[in-house]
Amino acid sequence: MEKDNGNKLRLTFDPNTIEHLGVRMYSTLPPVLAELIANAYDADAEHVWLNLNDEGNEKEIIIEDDGIGMSFDEINDKFLRIGRARRSIESETTQKRRKIIGKKGLGKLSFFGVAHEIEIITKKNREENAFSMFWEDIKKEDKEYNPKIIKKDYICSADDHGTKITLRKIQRESDFSADNLANSISKLFIIDLNFKIIIQHNSEEPITVGNEIKYIRLEKEVEWKIPDDCKFETTYEKRDQVVGRLIATKKPISPKTNIRGITLFSRKKLVNNPEYFSDSTSSHFFSYLTGWLEVDFIDDLEDDVITTNRQSLNWGHPEIQNLRIYLQNLIRWLEQDWRKKRGEIRENKLSEATGVNIPEWFSKLPDDIREKIEPIIETIVKDSELPEETNQKVVKDLHKIIPEYPYYHWRHLHSALQKVVFDYYKNEDFYTAVFEGAKRYINELKRKSGESITDRDLIENVFSLKDPKLLVTKKYKKLDGNSFDEGTITNIKEGHRMLALAMWQAFRCPISHEEVCDLRDSGLFTENDCLDALSLLSHLYRRLENSES
């Protein structure tokens, strides 16, 4: 772009350049507006307003910022100059110490991808300038086009500054959606706190675009702050210059969201679409991973490694190859850490919802049973995509089928007996469990009957057929209120007395008088015998609990 006696605006161009870098490369709205938003950021704007109007016959988009604006000469020398190597002739930072996003001076062509009429009003240093450009007229010209000047150096207030761009003759049939556009724009920028992007559709409530909009519908499960949360060894020199936030979701991310994978940004703007930096796309983890990383150092490289449309990096460049290797290692570590943390979160949630302490449950299962059940539960905890309610039901049902100490039906022993023998039972010391359980039974029998005698004499006296101190059948009646047959009652009384004596004589006394190793090794008194004895003791405890004087 050159000045012509200071009164004309001139765009010098190759028509194919605008066709390829404008109309074809920018065919959808979000990347076009992203270029204009980037211009506002580089102009030190604190706000940029995007107004989408489609209520009338003609659609219209207005992009307005409160940046520093442009003078007439700057419009000529900077804005209308195609392919200007901006960073080589200007400072790398703005007055507000922002790193310049714009690099090649090609972004201004973007609006021709969606609109055929452009009007620009800009104010700076008390001067207002305005001009318009028409795509149909540009196509008729040969290498030079003079935009239509609307205002030149009009006097305005010192408080007025910034640029307003109006796009007309929009090449789009569908209605605008502020929500959809806000979501798309949030994927293209990391938005500073001191830079507001505000979108309004007609007279609807304005939307302020934030970094979280793109993730708002995701249910996050694990998050990492990079590089602080990285716990793997690496020799990559720029490790600490790769900064951002990564997320693993609770459920797989829909491919339609276009946020699966890690997005790379430089100077707050997207430079590489979300991906996994690997030739493989088969990892189960990939469908849960999203987030962003800032790699600002790539803009400081001598070579330009960002493609013109800022959708990808030049992965063949040596520096970018090193970055890729680091990102591959990072993702491998993330997957391992995710599986560990996800398992812990799910296990805790399952335990809380089901009342089953999974680690404790496993610790109380015999080895051969645990080896079979553990892989099933781990699959539910770590990899199941079934609804939570289904997973919880499976764990509950398995726990019912295979409770702690499953071989010995611990859950059916009388609660009073469980309290006495718990430690011995857990340690599989069943002989001591029987011995201590029988002793406690005798003590409870003395307490409830009020008798001072002990051992066999106590049992015979308390459950005497002629003058019993405790009756184990007294409280029971048939459902119709009638008493049981006297013969039945007598059989139970006498049988119960014999069972109690048998417990004392056949189990408690041998264990008391003989060494356990001799009883066990000879087979005279096996561990299974002990377990049968505990079941008998449990029955005696229940009878005692329900007995009456």
Backbone hydrogen bonds, N-H to C=O, Kabsch-Sander energy under -0.5 kcal/mol:
donor,donor_aa,acceptor,acceptor_aa,energy
4,D,8,K,-0.6
7,N,4,D,-1.9
8,K,4,D,-0.9
11,L,145,Y,-3.7
12,T,10,R,-0.6
13,F,143,K,-1.8
17,T,14,D,-1.8
18,I,14,D,-1.3
19,E,15,P,-2.2
20,H,16,N,-2.7
21,L,17,T,-3.0
22,G,18,I,-1.7
23,V,18,I,-1.6
24,R,19,E,-2.2
25,M,20,H,-0.8
26,Y,22,G,-1.8
27,S,25,M,-0.6
32,V,28,T,-1.0
33,L,29,L,-2.6
34,A,30,P,-2.3
35,E,31,P,-1.6
36,L,32,V,-1.5
37,I,33,L,-2.6
38,A,34,A,-2.4
39,N,35,E,-1.8
40,A,36,L,-1.8
41,Y,37,I,-2.3
42,D,38,A,-2.6
43,A,39,N,-1.3
44,D,41,Y,-1.7
45,A,40,A,-2.3
48,V,196,K,-2.2
49,W,64,E,-3.4
50,L,198,I,-3.3
51,N,49,W,-0.6
51,N,62,I,-2.8
52,L,50,L,-0.6
52,L,200,Q,-3.2
53,N,51,N,-0.7
53,N,60,E,-3.0
54,D,52,L,-0.5
60,E,53,N,-2.6
61,I,167,L,-2.1
62,I,51,N,-2.3
63,I,165,I,-3.2
64,E,49,W,-2.5
64,E,62,I,-0.6
65,D,163,T,-2.5
66,D,47,H,-1.5
68,I,43,A,-2.1
75,I,71,S,-2.0
76,N,72,F,-1.7
77,D,73,D,-3.4
78,K,74,E,-2.5
79,F,74,E,-1.8
80,L,75,I,-2.8
81,R,78,K,-0.7
82,I,80,L,-0.8
83,G,105,G,-0.6
84,R,81,R,-0.8
86,R,84,R,-2.2
86,R,103,K,-0.9
87,R,103,K,-0.6
88,S,85,A,-1.1
89,I,85,A,-0.7
89,I,86,R,-1.1
90,E,86,R,-1.4
94,T,98,R,-2.2
97,R,94,T,-1.8
100,I,92,E,-2.7
109,L,106,L,-1.8
110,S,107,G,-2.0
111,F,108,K,-0.6
112,F,109,L,-1.4
113,G,110,S,-2.4
114,V,111,F,-1.3
115,A,111,F,-2.3
116,H,168,R,-1.0
116,H,169,K,-1.1
117,E,168,R,-1.7
118,I,133,M,-2.8
119,E,166,T,-2.4
120,I,131,F,-3.1
121,I,164,K,-2.9
122,T,129,N,-3.0
123,K,162,G,-2.8
124,K,127,E,-2.5
127,E,124,K,-1.8
128,E,154,Y,-3.0
129,N,122,T,-2.7
130,A,151,K,-2.3
131,F,120,I,-2.2
132,S,148,K,-2.2
133,M,118,I,-2.6
135,W,116,H,-2.7
138,I,134,F,-2.3
139,K,135,W,-2.1
140,K,136,E,-0.7
140,K,137,D,-0.6
141,E,137,D,-0.9
141,E,138,I,-1.0
143,K,141,E,-0.6
145,Y,11,L,-2.6
148,K,132,S,-2.1
149,I,147,P,-0.6
150,I,130,A,-2.9
151,K,130,A,-1.9
154,Y,128,E,-2.6
156,C,126,R,-2.3
160,D,157,S,-1.3
161,H,159,D,-0.6
162,G,123,K,-2.0
163,T,65,D,-0.5
164,K,121,I,-3.5
165,I,63,I,-3.3
166,T,119,E,-3.2
167,L,61,I,-3.5
167,L,165,I,-0.5
168,R,117,E,-3.2
168,R,166,T,-0.5
170,I,59,K,-0.5
171,Q,114,V,-3.6
172,R,170,I,-1.6
181,L,177,S,-2.2
182,A,178,A,-2.7
183,N,179,D,-2.2
184,S,180,N,-2.3
185,I,181,L,-3.1
186,S,182,A,-2.2
187,K,183,N,-0.8
187,K,184,S,-0.7
188,L,185,I,-1.4
189,F,185,I,-0.8
190,I,268,K,-2.4
191,I,189,F,-0.6
195,F,192,D,-1.3
196,K,46,E,-2.8
197,I,209,V,-0.5
198,I,48,V,-2.6
198,I,196,K,-0.6
199,I,207,I,-3.1
200,Q,50,L,-2.8
202,N,52,L,-2.7
202,N,200,Q,-0.6
204,E,201,H,-2.6
207,I,199,I,-3.2
209,V,197,I,-3.0
209,V,207,I,-0.6
213,I,210,G,-1.1
215,Y,212,E,-1.4
216,I,212,E,-0.8
216,I,213,I,-1.1
218,L,215,Y,-1.9
220,K,218,L,-0.9
221,E,248,A,-2.8
222,V,248,A,-2.2
224,W,246,L,-2.5
226,I,224,W,-0.6
226,I,244,G,-2.7
229,D,225,K,-3.3
230,C,227,P,-1.7
239,R,236,Y,-1.4
241,Q,238,K,-1.7
242,V,239,R,-1.4
243,V,241,Q,-0.8
243,V,294,E,-1.8
244,G,226,I,-2.2
245,R,292,W,-1.7
246,L,224,W,-2.3
247,I,290,T,-3.0
248,A,222,V,-3.1
249,T,288,Y,-2.2
250,K,219,E,-3.4
253,I,287,S,-3.6
257,T,254,S,-1.8
258,N,255,P,-1.3
261,G,289,L,-3.1
262,I,275,E,-2.7
263,T,291,G,-2.4
264,L,272,N,-2.0
265,F,293,L,-2.6
266,S,269,K,-2.6
269,K,266,S,-1.6
270,L,188,L,-2.4
271,V,264,L,-2.8
272,N,264,L,-1.6
273,N,311,Q,-2.7
275,E,262,I,-1.4
286,F,283,S,-0.8
287,S,283,S,-0.5
287,S,284,H,-0.8
288,Y,285,F,-2.2
289,L,285,F,-0.7
289,L,286,F,-0.8
290,T,247,I,-2.4
292,W,245,R,-2.3
293,L,263,T,-2.4
294,E,243,V,-4.3
295,V,265,F,-3.3
298,I,295,V,-2.0
299,D,296,D,-1.7
300,D,297,F,-1.3
301,L,298,I,-0.8
305,V,303,D,-0.7
307,T,312,S,-2.4
310,R,307,T,-2.0
314,N,305,V,-2.4
315,W,313,L,-1.4
317,H,314,N,-1.8
321,Q,317,H,-2.6
322,N,318,P,-1.9
323,L,319,E,-1.7
324,R,320,I,-2.3
325,I,321,Q,-2.1
326,Y,322,N,-2.0
327,L,323,L,-2.5
328,Q,324,R,-2.4
329,N,325,I,-2.1
330,L,326,Y,-2.5
331,I,327,L,-2.4
332,R,328,Q,-2.0
333,W,329,N,-2.2
334,L,330,L,-2.7
335,E,331,I,-2.3
336,Q,332,R,-1.6
337,D,333,W,-2.7
338,W,334,L,-3.0
339,R,335,E,-2.3
340,K,336,Q,-1.9
341,K,337,D,-2.8
342,R,338,W,-3.2
343,G,339,R,-1.9
344,E,340,K,-2.0
345,I,341,K,-2.6
346,R,342,R,-2.7
347,E,343,G,-2.6
348,N,344,E,-2.4
349,K,345,I,-2.2
350,L,346,R,-2.9
351,S,347,E,-2.8
352,E,348,N,-2.3
353,A,349,K,-2.5
354,T,350,L,-2.6
355,G,351,S,-2.1
357,N,355,G,-0.7
358,I,356,V,-1.2
361,W,357,N,-2.9
362,F,358,I,-2.6
363,S,359,P,-2.0
364,K,360,E,-0.9
364,K,361,W,-1.0
365,L,362,F,-1.6
370,R,366,P,-2.8
371,E,367,D,-2.5
372,K,368,D,-0.6
372,K,369,I,-0.7
373,I,369,I,-2.3
374,E,370,R,-2.8
376,I,372,K,-0.5
377,I,373,I,-2.1
378,E,374,E,-2.7
379,T,375,P,-1.9
380,I,376,I,-1.8
381,V,377,I,-2.8
382,K,378,E,-3.0
383,D,379,T,-2.0
384,S,379,T,-1.5
390,T,387,P,-0.5
391,N,387,P,-2.1
392,Q,388,E,-2.7
393,K,389,E,-2.0
394,V,390,T,-2.3
395,V,391,N,-2.2
396,K,392,Q,-2.5
397,D,393,K,-2.8
398,L,394,V,-2.5
399,H,395,V,-2.3
400,K,396,K,-2.0
401,I,397,D,-2.2
402,I,398,L,-3.2
405,Y,364,K,-2.1
408,Y,405,Y,-1.1
409,H,406,P,-0.9
410,W,405,Y,-1.0
412,H,409,H,-1.9
413,L,410,W,-1.7
418,Q,414,H,-2.5
419,K,415,S,-1.9
420,V,416,A,-1.1
421,V,417,L,-2.3
422,F,418,Q,-1.5
425,Y,421,V,-3.1
426,K,422,F,-2.9
427,N,423,D,-1.7
428,E,425,Y,-1.6
429,D,424,Y,-3.3
430,F,428,E,-1.1
433,A,429,D,-1.6
434,V,430,F,-2.1
435,F,431,Y,-2.3
436,E,432,T,-3.1
437,G,433,A,-2.3
438,A,434,V,-2.6
439,K,435,F,-1.9
440,R,436,E,-2.4
441,Y,437,G,-1.9
442,I,438,A,-2.1
443,N,439,K,-2.2
444,E,440,R,-2.6
445,L,441,Y,-2.4
446,K,442,I,-2.3
447,R,443,N,-2.2
448,K,444,E,-2.4
449,S,445,L,-2.0
450,G,446,K,-2.0
457,D,454,T,-0.7
458,L,454,T,-1.1
459,I,455,D,-1.8
460,E,456,R,-2.5
461,N,457,D,-2.1
462,V,458,L,-2.8
463,F,459,I,-2.2
464,S,461,N,-1.2
469,K,462,V,-1.5
470,L,462,V,-1.7
471,L,548,E,-3.8
472,V,470,L,-0.5
476,Y,473,T,-1.5
478,K,482,N,-2.9
481,G,478,K,-2.1
489,I,485,D,-2.0
490,T,486,E,-2.5
491,N,487,G,-2.4
492,I,488,T,-2.2
493,K,489,I,-2.5
494,E,490,T,-2.8
495,G,491,N,-2.9
496,H,492,I,-2.9
497,R,493,K,-2.1
498,M,494,E,-2.1
499,L,495,G,-2.5
500,A,496,H,-2.5
501,L,497,R,-2.2
502,A,498,M,-3.0
503,M,499,L,-2.6
504,W,500,A,-1.9
505,Q,501,L,-3.3
506,A,502,A,-3.2
507,F,502,A,-0.7
507,F,503,M,-1.1
508,R,503,M,-2.3
509,C,504,W,-2.1
511,I,507,F,-1.7
512,S,508,R,-1.8
513,H,509,C,-2.1
514,E,510,P,-2.2
518,D,515,E,-0.5
519,L,515,E,-2.0
520,R,516,V,-3.1
521,D,517,C,-2.8
522,S,518,D,-1.7
523,G,519,L,-0.8
523,G,520,R,-0.5
524,L,519,L,-0.5
525,F,519,L,-2.2
530,C,526,T,-1.7
531,L,527,E,-2.2
532,D,528,N,-2.3
533,A,529,D,-2.4
534,L,530,C,-2.3
535,S,531,L,-1.9
536,L,532,D,-2.2
537,L,533,A,-2.9
538,S,534,L,-2.4
539,H,535,S,-1.7
540,L,536,L,-2.2
541,Y,537,L,-2.7
542,R,538,S,-2.0
543,R,539,H,-2.3
544,L,540,L,-2.4
545,E,541,Y,-2.5
546,N,542,R,-1.7
547,S,544,L,-1.0
548,E,471,L,-2.3
